[in-house]
Amino acid sequence: MANKTSPAQFIAQTRAEVAKVIWPTRREVLLTTIMVFIMAALTATFFSLIDMAIRFGLRLIVGGV
């Protein structure tokens, strides 16, 4: 059976764990955000090109306009 933790102990333990967190700097957050937008744009471009290639191939096979 697990030991029960009182609410006060829980809060103290939570504060101790939060104090261990190394928070990112403003510059790190900015660079990471920019990288996410770049990767999202590259992914969207890649899947758009794949979609156009599949659509073109299907039109050749099916003979659509």
DRENTORKOL-3810 file (N, C-alpha, C; in nm, 4 decimals):
REM DRENTORKOL-3810
@n.u->0.0843; n.v->-0.1177; n.w->0.0000; ca.u->0.0000; ca.v->0.0000; ca.w->0.0000; c.u->0.0893; c.v->0.1248; c.w->0.0000
@n.u->0.0548; n.v->0.2216; n.w->-0.0814; ca.u->0.1355; ca.v->0.3428; ca.w->-0.0947; c.u->0.1147; c.v->0.4337; c.w->0.0251
@n.u->0.2201; n.v->0.5066; n.w->0.0600; ca.u->0.2096; ca.v->0.6042; ca.w->0.1681; c.u->0.1278; c.v->0.7234; c.w->0.1197
@n.u->0.0399; n.v->0.7701; n.w->0.2056; ca.u->-0.0409; ca.v->0.8875; ca.w->0.1703; c.u->0.0389; c.v->1.0138; c.w->0.1980
@n.u->0.0255; n.v->1.1103; n.w->0.1082; ca.u->0.0932; ca.v->1.2385; ca.w->0.1226; c.u->-0.0102; c.v->1.3439; c.w->0.1584
@n.u->0.0199; n.v->1.4220; n.w->0.2579; ca.u->-0.0732; ca.v->1.5286; ca.w->0.2965; c.u->-0.0688; c.v->1.6383; c.w->0.1907
@n.u->-0.1730; n.v->1.7196; n.w->0.1839; ca.u->-0.1733; ca.v->1.8293; ca.w->0.0863; c.u->-0.0539; c.v->1.9237; c.w->0.1038
@n.u->-0.0150; n.v->1.9502; n.w->0.2272; ca.u->0.0989; ca.v->2.0391; ca.w->0.2513; c.u->0.2282; c.v->1.9762; c.w->0.1988
@n.u->0.2450; n.v->1.8460; n.w->0.2210; ca.u->0.3636; ca.v->1.7766; ca.w->0.1695; c.u->0.3635; c.v->1.7769; c.w->0.0168
@n.u->0.2455; n.v->1.7560; n.w->-0.0407; ca.u->0.2343; ca.v->1.7547; ca.w->-0.1859; c.u->0.2763; c.v->1.8891; c.w->-0.2444
@n.u->0.2284; n.v->1.9976; n.w->-0.1845; ca.u->0.2634; ca.v->2.1323; ca.w->-0.2330; c.u->0.4125; c.v->2.1568; c.w->-0.2184
@n.u->0.4698; n.v->2.1164; n.w->-0.1062; ca.u->0.6139; ca.v->2.1349; ca.w->-0.0849; c.u->0.6942; c.v->2.0550; c.w->-0.1870
@n.u->0.6524; n.v->1.9317; n.w->-0.2132; ca.u->0.7222; ca.v->1.8484; ca.w->-0.3117; c.u->0.7085; c.v->1.9071; c.w->-0.4522
@n.u->0.5907; n.v->1.9585; n.w->-0.4829; ca.u->0.5673; ca.v->2.0185; ca.w->-0.6139; c.u->0.6554; c.v->2.1411; c.w->-0.6334
@n.u->0.6632; n.v->2.2255; n.w->-0.5312; ca.u->0.7490; ca.v->2.3445; ca.w->-0.5407; c.u->0.8952; c.v->2.3054; c.w->-0.5571
@n.u->0.9382; n.v->2.2009; n.w->-0.4879; ca.u->1.0769; ca.v->2.1552; ca.w->-0.4995; c.u->1.1058; c.v->2.1066; c.w->-0.6417
@n.u->1.0106; n.v->2.0359; n.w->-0.7024; ca.u->1.0304; ca.v->1.9867; ca.w->-0.8391; c.u->1.0302; c.v->2.1014; c.w->-0.9398
@n.u->0.9402; n.v->2.1986; n.w->-0.9215; ca.u->0.9340; ca.v->2.3134; ca.w->-1.0125; c.u->1.0626; c.v->2.3948; c.w->-1.0039
@n.u->1.1229; n.v->2.4007; n.w->-0.8858; ca.u->1.2487; ca.v->2.4749; ca.w->-0.8694; c.u->1.3629; c.v->2.4093; c.w->-0.9471
@n.u->1.3518; n.v->2.2802; n.w->-0.9754; ca.u->1.4559; ca.v->2.2085; ca.w->-1.0491; c.u->1.4478; c.v->2.2331; c.w->-1.2003
@n.u->1.3336; n.v->2.2836; n.w->-1.2468; ca.u->1.3130; ca.v->2.3027; ca.w->-1.3898; c.u->1.4046; c.v->2.4131; c.w->-1.4410
@n.u->1.4691; n.v->2.3866; n.w->-1.5543; ca.u->1.5503; ca.v->2.4891; ca.w->-1.6205; c.u->1.4643; c.v->2.5498; c.w->-1.7304
@n.u->1.4177; n.v->2.6705; n.w->-1.7065; ca.u->1.3281; ca.v->2.7351; ca.w->-1.8001; c.u->1.4074; c.v->2.7905; c.w->-1.9186
@n.u->1.3516; n.v->2.7831; n.w->-2.0399; ca.u->1.4232; ca.v->2.8354; ca.w->-2.1569; c.u->1.4292; c.v->2.9875; c.w->-2.1542
@n.u->1.5330; n.v->3.0394; n.w->-2.2168; ca.u->1.5460; ca.v->3.1849; ca.w->-2.2271; c.u->1.4521; c.v->3.2360; c.w->-2.3364
@n.u->1.4332; n.v->3.3660; n.w->-2.3398; ca.u->1.3470; ca.v->3.4260; ca.w->-2.4428; c.u->1.4011; c.v->3.3943; c.w->-2.5826
@n.u->1.5341; n.v->3.3979; n.w->-2.5959; ca.u->1.5975; ca.v->3.3703; ca.w->-2.7261; c.u->1.5730; c.v->3.2253; c.w->-2.7688
@n.u->1.5842; n.v->3.1320; n.w->-2.6747; ca.u->1.5596; ca.v->2.9915; ca.w->-2.7060; c.u->1.4149; c.v->2.9685; c.w->-2.7497
@n.u->1.3219; n.v->3.0333; n.w->-2.6814; ca.u->1.1802; ca.v->3.0208; ca.w->-2.7181; c.u->1.1569; c.v->3.0774; c.w->-2.8576
@n.u->1.2156; n.v->3.1934; n.w->-2.8863; ca.u->1.1993; ca.v->3.2562; ca.w->-3.0171; c.u->1.2558; c.v->3.1675; c.w->-3.1278
@n.u->1.3775; n.v->3.1162; n.w->-3.1078; ca.u->1.4387; ca.v->3.0311; ca.w->-3.2107; c.u->1.3606; c.v->2.9020; c.w->-3.2313
@n.u->1.3142; n.v->2.8434; n.w->-3.1237; ca.u->1.2356; ca.v->2.7202; ca.w->-3.1349; c.u->1.1046; c.v->2.7465; c.w->-3.2083
@n.u->1.0402; n.v->2.8585; n.w->-3.1775; ca.u->0.9147; ca.v->2.8934; ca.w->-3.2445; c.u->0.9370; c.v->2.9141; c.w->-3.3937
@n.u->1.0443; n.v->2.9831; n.w->-3.4298; ca.u->1.0755; ca.v->3.0044; ca.w->-3.5713; c.u->1.0997; c.v->2.8705; c.w->-3.6407
@n.u->1.1733; n.v->2.7813; n.w->-3.5751; ca.u->1.2004; ca.v->2.6501; ca.w->-3.6343; c.u->1.0712; c.v->2.5709; c.w->-3.6543
@n.u->0.9784; n.v->2.5814; n.w->-3.5613; ca.u->0.8498; ca.v->2.5115; ca.w->-3.5757; c.u->0.7752; c.v->2.5642; c.w->-3.6977
@n.u->0.7728; n.v->2.6957; n.w->-3.7163; ca.u->0.7040; ca.v->2.7531; ca.w->-3.8332; c.u->0.7725; c.v->2.7105; c.w->-3.9633
@n.u->0.9053; n.v->2.7084; n.w->-3.9647; ca.u->0.9779; ca.v->2.6655; ca.w->-4.0847; c.u->0.9472; c.v->2.5200; c.w->-4.1163
@n.u->0.9518; n.v->2.4335; n.w->-4.0144; ca.u->0.9247; ca.v->2.2920; ca.w->-4.0371; c.u->0.7798; c.v->2.2700; c.w->-4.0811
@n.u->0.6863; n.v->2.3463; n.w->-4.0263; ca.u->0.5463; ca.v->2.3346; ca.w->-4.0674; c.u->0.5298; c.v->2.3749; c.w->-4.2135
@n.u->0.5980; n.v->2.4815; n.w->-4.2558; ca.u->0.5902; ca.v->2.5262; ca.w->-4.3950; c.u->0.6522; c.v->2.4227; c.w->-4.4885
@n.u->0.7677; n.v->2.3662; n.w->-4.4493; ca.u->0.8314; ca.v->2.2631; ca.w->-4.5318; c.u->0.7437; c.v->2.1386; c.w->-4.5427
@n.u->0.6831; n.v->2.0992; n.w->-4.4322; ca.u->0.5955; ca.v->1.9819; ca.w->-4.4332; c.u->0.4731; c.v->2.0060; c.w->-4.5207
@n.u->0.4139; n.v->2.1244; n.w->-4.5094; ca.u->0.2973; ca.v->2.1567; ca.w->-4.5917; c.u->0.3342; c.v->2.1571; c.w->-4.7395
@n.u->0.4502; n.v->2.2117; n.w->-4.7733; ca.u->0.4956; ca.v->2.2129; ca.w->-4.9128; c.u->0.5182; c.v->2.0715; c.w->-4.9633
@n.u->0.5846; n.v->1.9895; n.w->-4.8826; ca.u->0.6121; ca.v->1.8514; ca.w->-4.9219; c.u->0.4825; c.v->1.7763; c.w->-4.9506
@n.u->0.3869; n.v->1.7824; n.w->-4.8580; ca.u->0.2626; ca.v->1.7081; ca.w->-4.8778; c.u->0.1781; c.v->1.7661; c.w->-4.9898
@n.u->0.1882; n.v->1.8960; n.w->-5.0157; ca.u->0.1170; ca.v->1.9546; ca.w->-5.1307; c.u->0.1742; c.v->1.8999; c.w->-5.2616
@n.u->0.3069; n.v->1.8914; n.w->-5.2700; ca.u->0.3694; ca.v->1.8365; ca.w->-5.3911; c.u->0.3337; c.v->1.6893; c.w->-5.4098
@n.u->0.3339; n.v->1.6132; n.w->-5.3008; ca.u->0.2950; ca.v->1.4717; ca.w->-5.3097; c.u->0.1505; c.v->1.4599; c.w->-5.3550
@n.u->0.0630; n.v->1.5439; n.w->-5.3002; ca.u->-0.0782; ca.v->1.5419; ca.w->-5.3384; c.u->-0.0953; c.v->1.5734; c.w->-5.4862
@n.u->-0.0219; n.v->1.6727; n.w->-5.5367; ca.u->-0.0316; ca.v->1.7078; ca.w->-5.6793; c.u->0.0203; c.v->1.5941; c.w->-5.7663
@n.u->0.1273; n.v->1.5269; n.w->-5.7234; ca.u->0.1817; ca.v->1.4144; ca.w->-5.8010; c.u->0.0824; c.v->1.2990; c.w->-5.8057
@n.u->0.0201; n.v->1.2677; n.w->-5.6939; ca.u->-0.0789; ca.v->1.1595; ca.w->-5.6914; c.u->-0.1991; c.v->1.1963; c.w->-5.7775
@n.u->-0.2443; n.v->1.3215; n.w->-5.7668; ca.u->-0.3583; ca.v->1.3662; ca.w->-5.8476; c.u->-0.3261; c.v->1.3562; c.w->-5.9963
@n.u->-0.2044; n.v->1.3983; n.w->-6.0346; ca.u->-0.1625; ca.v->1.3908; ca.w->-6.1745; c.u->-0.1592; c.v->1.2454; c.w->-6.2217
@n.u->-0.1020; n.v->1.1570; n.w->-6.1386; ca.u->-0.0959; ca.v->1.0151; ca.w->-6.1743; c.u->-0.2338; c.v->0.9536; c.w->-6.1902
@n.u->-0.3245; n.v->0.9871; n.w->-6.1001; ca.u->-0.4609; ca.v->0.9327; ca.w->-6.1099; c.u->-0.5311; c.v->0.9845; c.w->-6.2341
@n.u->-0.5084; n.v->1.1097; n.w->-6.2708; ca.u->-0.5710; ca.v->1.1638; ca.w->-6.3924; c.u->-0.5187; c.v->1.0928; c.w->-6.5150
@n.u->-0.3902; n.v->1.0563; n.w->-6.5147; ca.u->-0.3354; ca.v->0.9818; ca.w->-6.6269; c.u->-0.3979; c.v->0.8427; c.w->-6.6359
@n.u->-0.4148; n.v->0.7777; n.w->-6.5214; ca.u->-0.4696; ca.v->0.6419; ca.w->-6.5187; c.u->-0.6181; c.v->0.6417; c.w->-6.5533
@n.u->-0.6940; n.v->0.7317; n.w->-6.4894; ca.u->-0.8383; ca.v->0.7329; ca.w->-6.5060; c.u->-0.8776; c.v->0.8047; c.w->-6.6357
@n.u->-0.7954; n.v->0.8959; n.w->-6.6792; ca.u->-0.8236; ca.v->0.9688; ca.w->-6.8033; c.u->-0.9134; c.v->1.0887; c.w->-6.7824
@n.u->-0.9153; n.v->1.1442; n.w->-6.6630; ca.u->-0.9975; ca.v->1.2619; ca.w->-6.6344; c.u->-0.9364; c.v->1.3873; c.w->-6.6930
@n.u->-1.0081; n.v->1.4943; n.w->-6.6775; ca.u->-0.9651; ca.v->1.6224; ca.w->-6.7334; c.u->-0.8629; c.v->1.6882; c.w->-6.6463
END
